[in-house]
Amino acid sequence: MTIEIRRGLAEARALAGEHKGALAAYVGMGVVLPYLLLSSEPIFNLRTVMAMITSPYSAYVSGSVAGPLYLLGIVAVIVAGAMLAAWNAVLAEIREGYVSEIMYGMVAGVAFLVGNAIIYIGVGLLAVAPIVASIGIVEWDSLAGGAIAAAYRLFLSLLGSWIGARLCLTGAIMGASGKLEPFTAFAESWRLTREAQWRLFAFYFAYGLLIAAAFGGLALLHGAVIWNNAQAPGSLLETAMSLGWVMLFALYFLGQILFAASFLRAARPSVAATEVFA
């Protein structure tokens, strides 16, 4: 059964209306909590980033780089756990409650992260192989070499988007069936998206461009507020900017959850619930 985008979007609206409480709870866990954690680290503050760009030789932060990296790792686990818990909440035939969903999500989320890291690191190593092999043959600092490098970067970007579209159902498959390992879910996602791969690629590519434009626009707006220096940190306008970031992250988080869940339901509409969620 192929995946129809229109049917998938209809399923997404239905899921959003049916599971408003659970989605709100997991937005709190997967968006608000990580945002608060990252806000506690100066290096993730937009003011600090702009100050470092404008005056790179000044010291605006102190301490080891291990702290921010450690915090990013914690945040990644929390976000992945919230996503898997949310998929389990909206797709499981019988909900077992928030505690059970969160416990499942934290374990399955780590496996999901590790599985994705293995796949994309492997793809990255294969991607750099032609570059390594061409050293001494192609003059990368020349005009022709620069054009080849730009074209190859574009190709890699499109390849990554295509792989992402083929594997977009992985988390939803794991959450629906309560799987703790991602590799059979990767395989099933690859199988289910075969007929609709270019349709899904176009959808996720357009969605990614839209989100990137929104992030860029909000960054420019927030940067203009900081650059103008009319408002001190903690002012009403700065608070509004922070709320804007939280809302945008929440929108992206919900999109990732609902699109994957709805496309999974659209891919298997004729399968009985006991078979889908076994």
Secondary structure, DSSP 8 states (H G I E B T S, - for coil): ----HHHHHHHHHHHHHHTHHHHHHHHIIIIIHHHHHHHTSGGG-HHHHHHHHH-TTS----S-THHHHHHHHHHHHHHHHHHHHHHHHHH-SS---HHHHHHHHHHHHHHHHHHHHHHHHHHHHHHHHHHHHHBTTB-TTSHHHHHHHHHHHHHHHHHHHHHHHHTTTHHHHHHHHT-S-SHHHHHHHHHHTSTTHHHHHHHHHHHHHHHHHHHHHHHHHHHHHHHHT-S-TTSHHHHHHHHHHHHHHHHHHHHHHHHHHHHHHHHSTTS-HHHHT-
